[in-house]
Amino acid sequence: MLPILLIHGYSSEGKDTPAKKIYGKLPKLLRKEFGHGVIKELDLSRWISLSDGVSLNDVSFAMDRALKKDYPHLLESGFHVVIHSTGALVVRNWIKRYSTKPCPIQNLVHLAGANFGSGLAHIGKGQLARWGRFIFTGNQSGTRILKELEFGSWKTLDMHRHFLQPGNSMYDDYQVQEFCLNGSQTFAGALKTVMKLIPIRYVKEDSSDNTVRTSSCNLNFNYIEVKPAEKTKKLTAKGLINLIKKREGNTAVTDTYYEYSLDHLIIKRPTVPFGLLYETAHFGDDIGIVDGDDNRRHIIPYIKAALQTPYDSQDYKKTGNRFQKLTEKTLIRASKLKKNIFGWDKQAQYEGHIQIIIRVRDQFGHSVDYNDITFHSSKENSKQHALEGMIEDKHCNQSHPGTTTFYCRTVEYNKHTKQWDDKLKHIAPLNVEITAYEPDSNHIAYVPITLKLSSKHLQHILKTFSATIIDVKIMRLPKDDVFSIEKN
């Protein structure tokens, strides 16, 4: 067995927090599972996460320095990594910035990895302080890392996008096998009822473990790039004005001004094993994913299976099938839960959700903060579901308001049939309309976008328990009088 490095998440590193409190019984259980003789080395990392001046790049750089200075043998012989929460961003960022190809990390296990952020990152420092006893311990709140944990963070999106580029495949080029496990429980016992009273949706929303959404943990995301067609660059000011008038008049516009690529769908790259855990929360002595006592028998076998998977596509796929069966088993168990006297809908916690992240930039790469995104579904029969009816939360990134994250419920539990109804199986065709404007000048206009997506397209690009990134480059055009040339 290769050495194992444990990397914790945001807020674990509070003032004077001992390592035992950070990692709970996990180190002891790993040694018990594999045997003290098999685990030759198990390293418990620590990184400062609550200092306001420390960024994700700082932590990844410090990790690189620590490895090279004190643990060079890990870089030479290879090692496994088990992360919790924000540790996912730390280690993925380290791989992107500092790792050789192939990477010395063989297997990387994400326990509630905050790969696409956490709602707690942007609820405000005031609220964080108010509910801090539930969220973290320390004197500061780590504002720079919170920005990188926010939904729609550019740094995070670009980091994940790096591994989609030719020559940067996590599996084929870095040769790292990743595994994702996430819970869907808020808290246990009476504390769960108390959480209903807290006016923060992100500590109690469905398909989330009170900190990280299942769709934020799952690395099986789809990425779609939208960019202007060549003809768009030649569009005249008069032609653009006519196009905008049509849109303002609510006239359907057949979009030939943009093209989009489906080259980065998950079906075109190795599937990352993802498992949904039963009765598991982000933290807690009872059902926490790292330190809980009540759920160890449901979690440790899958960590063990991941760490024991050799670098082989067929073995990786077998472990993925095992993780998929875990999700199916969890949903079967959840379907049998009974409603309690406090009125908590237990099935709703396990109902599948997705995240749709739409980033709007101009052709120069700048955020287009003043944009409108509209979903228009056209139901062809009564069985079809409109996407806009599934939206439960919408968040505009605070650093780049042009980036919007939509949270949608795609699966509902039918209490009559005792089945989980997947709305995506009967999703209606959809038009995604994106318009933008420049508030500081009448001399600039944007070419509006209409993405026409059939039901079949939507079923390919939207997957329950995962995220879909739509990366848009909208054409920003100056009017003719911004720069003109006259013949003398």
C-alpha positions in Angstrom: 0.0 0.0 0.0 1.3 3.4 -1.0 1.5 6.1 1.7 -1.8 7.9 2.3 -2.1 11.7 2.7 -5.2 13.2 4.4 -6.1 16.8 3.5 -8.9 18.5 5.4 -11.3 21.2 4.4 -12.1 24.8 5.1 -12.7 25.7 8.8 -11.2 22.5 10.2 -8.0 24.3 11.0 -9.4 26.5 13.8 -7.5 28.0 16.7 -5.6 25.2 18.5 -7.5 22.4 16.9 -5.8 19.1 17.4 -5.4 16.7 14.5 -7.5 14.1 16.2 -10.5 16.5 16.2 -10.0 17.3 12.5 -9.8 13.7 11.2 -11.7 11.8 14.0 -11.3 8.1 13.9 -10.5 8.0 10.1 -6.7 7.4 10.5 -7.3 4.6 13.1 -9.9 2.9 10.9 -7.7 3.1 7.8 -5.0 1.3 9.7 -7.4 -1.2 11.0 -8.8 -2.0 7.5 -5.4 -2.3 5.8 -3.3 -3.3 8.8 -0.5 -1.4 10.4 2.1 -3.4 8.4 0.4 -2.6 5.1 0.0 1.1 5.8 3.6 2.1 6.0 2.8 5.8 6.2 -0.3 7.8 6.9 0.2 11.6 6.9 -2.2 14.1 8.4 -1.8 17.4 6.6 -2.7 20.8 8.1 -3.3 24.1 6.3 -4.5 27.4 7.6 -8.0 28.0 6.1 -9.4 30.8 8.3 -6.8 33.6 7.7 -8.3 36.3 5.5 -5.1 36.8 3.6 -4.6 33.2 2.5 -5.8 32.1 -0.9 -6.2 28.8 -2.6 -3.0 29.4 -4.6 -1.1 30.1 -1.4 -2.2 26.8 0.1 -1.4 24.7 -3.0 2.0 26.4 -3.2 2.7 25.7 0.5 1.6 22.1 -0.1 4.2 21.8 -2.9 6.9 23.3 -0.7 6.1 21.0 2.2 6.2 17.9 -0.1 9.5 18.9 -1.7 11.1 19.9 1.6 10.0 17.3 4.1 8.4 14.5 2.1 10.3 14.2 -1.2 9.9 10.4 -1.0 6.2 10.8 -1.6 6.9 12.5 -4.9 9.3 9.8 -5.9 7.4 6.7 -4.9 3.8 7.9 -5.3 1.0 8.2 -2.7 -2.8 8.2 -2.3 -4.8 11.2 -1.1 -8.1 11.3 0.9 -9.6 14.8 1.1 -12.5 16.4 2.8 -14.5 19.4 1.4 -12.2 22.2 0.3 -9.3 19.9 0.3 -10.6 18.9 -3.2 -9.7 22.3 -4.6 -6.4 22.4 -2.8 -5.1 19.1 -4.3 -6.6 19.6 -7.8 -5.0 23.0 -7.9 -1.7 21.5 -6.8 -2.0 18.9 -9.6 -2.7 21.6 -12.1 0.1 23.9 -11.1 2.9 21.7 -9.8 2.4 18.1 -10.7 4.5 16.1 -13.2 2.8 13.9 -15.8 2.1 11.3 -14.6 1.2 12.6 -11.2 2.7 10.9 -8.1 -0.9 10.7 -6.7 -2.4 7.4 -7.8 -5.9 7.4 -6.1 -7.6 10.5 -5.0 -10.7 10.0 -2.8 -13.1 13.0 -2.4 -15.2 12.9 0.8 -17.8 15.6 0.2 -15.4 17.4 -2.1 -16.5 21.0 -2.7 -15.5 20.8 -6.3 -18.1 23.3 -7.5 -18.4 25.4 -4.3 -20.6 25.6 -1.2 -23.5 27.9 -0.5 -22.0 28.7 2.9 -19.2 30.6 1.1 -21.4 33.5 0.2 -24.0 33.9 2.9 -22.0 36.8 4.4 -19.5 37.3 7.1 -22.2 38.5 9.5 -24.3 35.4 9.2 -21.2 33.2 9.3 -20.2 34.8 12.6 -23.8 34.4 13.9 -23.9 30.7 13.1 -20.2 30.1 13.5 -20.6 27.5 16.2 -22.2 25.2 13.6 -19.8 26.1 10.8 -16.3 26.8 12.0 -14.0 27.7 14.9 -11.5 30.4 14.6 -11.0 34.2 14.8 -11.2 35.0 11.0 -13.3 33.6 8.2 -10.8 33.1 5.4 -12.4 35.5 3.0 -10.1 34.8 0.0 -10.7 31.1 0.2 -14.5 31.7 0.7 -14.4 33.7 -2.6 -12.9 30.6 -4.4 -15.5 28.4 -2.7 -18.5 30.5 -3.9 -20.8 29.1 -6.6 -19.5 30.1 -10.0 -16.0 31.0 -8.9 -13.9 31.7 -12.0 -10.8 30.3 -10.5 -12.5 27.1 -9.7 -14.2 26.8 -13.2 -10.9 27.5 -14.9 -9.2 24.9 -12.8 -11.6 22.2 -13.7 -11.5 23.3 -17.4 -7.8 22.8 -17.3 -8.3 19.0 -17.1 -10.5 19.0 -20.1 -7.8 20.4 -22.4 -5.8 18.1 -24.7 -2.7 16.7 -22.8 -4.2 17.5 -19.4 -6.7 14.7 -18.8 -6.7 13.8 -15.2 -7.0 10.1 -16.0 -5.0 9.6 -19.2 -2.3 12.2 -18.8 -1.9 12.8 -15.0 -2.9 9.2 -14.4 -4.9 10.0 -11.3 -7.9 8.0 -10.4 -10.6 10.1 -8.6 -13.5 8.8 -6.5 -16.3 10.9 -5.0 -18.5 10.1 -2.0 -21.1 12.5 -0.7 -24.0 12.5 1.8 -27.5 14.0 1.5 -28.3 14.5 5.2 -28.3 17.8 7.1 -27.8 16.8 10.7 -29.0 13.9 13.0 -31.6 13.8 15.7 -32.9 16.9 17.4 -30.3 19.1 15.7 -31.8 18.4 12.3 -35.1 19.9 13.6 -33.3 23.0 14.9 -31.6 23.5 11.6 -35.1 24.1 10.0 -35.3 27.3 12.0 -32.1 28.8 10.7 -32.8 31.3 8.0 -30.1 30.0 5.7 -31.2 27.6 3.0 -27.7 26.2 2.4 -27.5 24.4 5.8 -30.8 22.5 5.1 -31.4 22.3 1.4 -32.2 19.0 -0.2 -29.6 16.9 -2.0 -26.9 18.5 0.2 -25.0 17.4 3.3 -25.6 20.9 5.0 -22.4 22.3 3.3 -21.8 20.7 -0.1 -24.4 19.7 -2.7 -24.2 16.3 -4.2 -23.9 18.0 -7.6 -21.0 20.1 -6.3 -19.1 17.1 -5.2 -19.6 14.9 -8.3 -16.8 15.4 -10.9 -18.9 13.9 -13.7 -19.8 17.4 -15.0 -20.7 18.4 -18.6 -18.9 21.4 -20.1 -20.4 23.3 -23.1 -18.6 26.2 -24.8 -20.7 28.8 -26.7 -18.8 31.2 -28.9 -19.7 33.7 -31.7 -19.8 32.3 -35.3 -17.6 33.9 -37.8 -20.4 35.9 -39.4 -21.2 37.5 -36.0 -17.9 39.5 -36.2 -19.1 41.1 -39.5 -22.6 42.0 -38.2 -23.3 45.7 -38.9 -24.7 48.1 -36.3 -27.9 48.3 -38.3 -28.3 44.5 -38.4 -27.6 44.3 -34.7 -30.2 46.9 -33.9 -32.8 45.0 -35.9 -31.9 41.8 -34.1 -32.2 43.4 -30.7 -35.6 44.9 -31.6 -36.8 41.5 -32.5 -35.8 40.1 -29.2 -37.3 43.1 -27.3 -40.5 42.5 -29.2 -40.5 38.9 -28.0 -40.1 37.6 -31.5 -38.4 34.2 -31.8 -34.9 34.6 -33.2 -33.4 31.7 -35.1 -29.8 31.9 -33.8 -27.2 31.5 -36.5 -24.8 33.9 -34.8 -23.4 31.5 -32.2 -22.1 27.9 -32.3 -21.6 25.6 -29.4 -19.4 22.6 -28.8 -20.4 19.3 -27.1 -16.8 17.9 -27.1 -16.5 17.9 -23.3 -19.5 15.9 -22.3 -18.9 13.3 -19.6 -19.7 10.5 -22.0 -16.5 11.3 -23.9 -14.1 10.9 -20.9 -13.7 8.3 -18.1 -16.5 8.3 -15.6 -15.4 9.2 -12.1 -16.9 6.7 -9.5 -19.6 8.6 -7.5 -21.6 7.3 -4.6 -24.4 8.8 -2.6 -24.1 7.8 1.1 -27.0 7.0 3.4 -27.6 9.1 6.5 -24.4 11.1 6.1 -23.7 14.8 6.7 -20.7 17.0 6.1 -19.6 17.0 9.7 -20.7 15.7 13.1 -19.7 13.1 15.7 -22.6 11.0 14.8 -23.1 11.0 11.0 -20.2 13.2 9.7 -18.6 11.9 6.6 -15.1 12.0 8.1 -15.6 11.8 11.9 -19.1 10.2 12.4 -19.5 7.1 14.5 -22.8 5.8 13.3 -22.0 5.5 9.6 -18.4 4.1 9.5 -19.6 0.7 8.2 -21.2 2.4 5.2 -18.3 4.6 4.3 -15.0 2.8 5.1 -15.5 -0.1 2.7 -15.8 2.4 -0.2 -12.8 4.3 0.8 -10.9 1.0 1.0 -12.2 -0.1 -2.4 -11.1 3.2 -3.9 -7.6 3.1 -2.4 -7.2 -0.5 -3.5 -8.1 0.1 -7.2 -5.1 -0.3 -9.4 -4.5 2.0 -12.3 -6.5 0.1 -14.9 -9.5 1.2 -16.9 -11.4 -2.0 -16.3 -10.7 -2.0 -12.5 -11.6 1.7 -12.4 -14.9 0.9 -14.1 -15.7 -2.0 -11.7 -15.2 0.3 -8.7 -17.5 2.9 -10.5 -20.2 0.2 -10.8 -19.8 -0.5 -7.1 -20.2 3.1 -6.3 -23.3 3.3 -8.6 -24.8 0.4 -6.7 -24.2 2.3 -3.5 -26.3 5.2 -4.8 -29.1 2.8 -5.8 -29.0 1.1 -2.4 -29.1 4.5 -0.6 -32.2 5.5 -2.6 -33.9 2.2 -1.8 -33.2 2.7 1.9 -34.4 6.4 1.7 -37.6 5.4 0.1 -38.6 3.4 3.2 -38.0 6.2 5.6 -41.1 7.3 7.6 -42.2 10.8 8.2 -41.6 11.9 11.8 -43.7 14.1 14.1 -41.5 17.1 13.3 -42.7 17.1 9.7 -39.3 16.6 8.1 -39.7 15.2 4.6 -37.0 12.5 4.6 -37.4 11.5 1.0 -37.0 15.1 -0.2 -33.4 15.1 1.2 -32.5 12.4 -1.3 -34.3 13.8 -4.3 -31.9 14.4 -7.2 -30.8 17.9 -8.1 -28.5 19.5 -10.7 -26.5 22.7 -11.0 -26.4 24.7 -14.2 -23.6 27.2 -14.2 -23.7 29.8 -16.9 -20.6 32.1 -17.2 -21.1 35.0 -19.6 -17.9 36.8 -20.9 -17.3 38.9 -23.9 -14.8 38.0 -26.7 -12.0 39.8 -24.7 -12.5 37.5 -21.7 -14.2 40.1 -19.5 -17.2 39.3 -17.3 -20.5 40.6 -18.7 -22.1 41.5 -15.4 -25.3 43.0 -16.8 -27.0 40.1 -18.5 -30.4 38.3 -18.5 -30.8 34.6 -18.8 -34.2 33.3 -19.7 -35.4 29.7 -20.0 -38.3 29.2 -22.4 -39.6 25.6 -22.5 -42.1 24.5 -25.2 -44.1 21.5 -23.8 -45.3 19.2 -26.5 -47.5 17.1 -24.2 -48.8 17.1 -20.6 -46.2 14.6 -19.5 -43.2 16.8 -20.3 -41.6 18.9 -17.6 -40.3 22.5 -18.1 -36.8 23.2 -16.8 -37.8 26.6 -15.4 -40.3 24.9 -13.1 -37.5 22.9 -11.5 -35.4 25.8 -10.4 -35.1 26.2 -6.6 -32.2 28.6 -6.2 -30.4 31.1 -8.3 -27.1 32.7 -7.4 -25.0 35.4 -9.1 -21.4 35.2 -8.2 -20.4 38.2 -6.1 -17.0 38.7 -7.7 -18.3 38.1 -11.2 -22.0 38.8 -11.3 -22.1 37.6 -14.9 -21.8 34.1 -13.7 -25.1 32.5 -12.5 -25.7 29.1 -10.8 -29.1 27.6 -11.1 -30.1 24.7 -8.7 -32.8 22.5 -10.0 -34.8 19.5 -8.6 -34.8 16.9 -11.3 -36.1 13.9 -9.3 -39.1 13.7 -7.0 -40.3 10.8 -4.8 -43.8 9.7 -5.6 -45.4 8.7 -2.4 -48.2 6.8 -4.2 -46.1 4.6 -6.5 -43.1 4.5 -4.0 -40.8 5.3 -6.9 -38.3 8.1 -7.7 -39.7 10.0 -10.7 -36.9 11.4 -13.0 -38.2 14.6 -14.7 -35.3 14.6 -17.1 -36.8 11.5 -18.9 -39.7 13.7 -20.0 -38.1 17.2 -20.2 -39.5 19.6 -22.7 -37.4 21.3 -25.5 -35.8 24.5 -24.2 -34.6 27.8 -25.6 -32.0 29.5 -23.5 -32.0 33.2 -24.3 -29.1 35.4 -23.1 -29.1 39.2 -23.6 -26.7 41.8 -22.2 -26.2 45.5 -22.1 -23.4 48.0 -21.3 -24.8 50.4 -18.6 -22.1 53.0 -19.1 -22.3 53.6 -22.9 -24.9 53.8 -25.6 -22.2 53.0 -28.2 -21.8 49.4 -27.2 -24.3 46.5 -27.8 -24.2 42.8 -27.4 -25.4 40.2 -30.0 -28.2 38.3 -28.2 -28.0 34.5 -28.0 -30.7 31.8 -28.4 -29.6 28.3 -27.7 -32.2 25.8 -29.0 -31.9 22.6 -27.1 -34.1 19.5 -27.9 -35.3 17.1 -25.3 -32.6 14.7 -26.5 -29.9 17.4 -26.2 -31.0 18.2 -22.6 -31.0 14.5 -21.6 -27.3 14.4 -22.8 -26.1 17.6 -21.0 -28.2 17.5 -17.8 -27.4 14.6 -15.4 -28.9 14.2 -12.0 -26.5 14.7 -9.1 -24.0 16.6 -11.3 -23.2 20.0 -12.7 -23.4 21.4 -16.3 -21.2 24.4 -17.1 -22.3 26.6 -20.1 -19.3 28.8 -20.8 -20.5 31.7 -23.0 -18.6 34.2 -25.1 -21.1 36.9 -26.1 -20.1 39.2 -28.9 -19.6 42.8 -27.8 -19.9 45.2 -30.7 -19.1 48.9 -30.9 -21.3 51.1 -33.0 -19.9 52.6 -36.2 -19.2 56.0 -34.6 -16.8 54.5 -32.0 -14.1 54.5 -34.7 -14.5 55.6 -38.2 -12.2 56.4 -41.2 -12.9 59.0 -43.9 -11.2 59.2 -47.2 -9.6 62.5 -47.8 
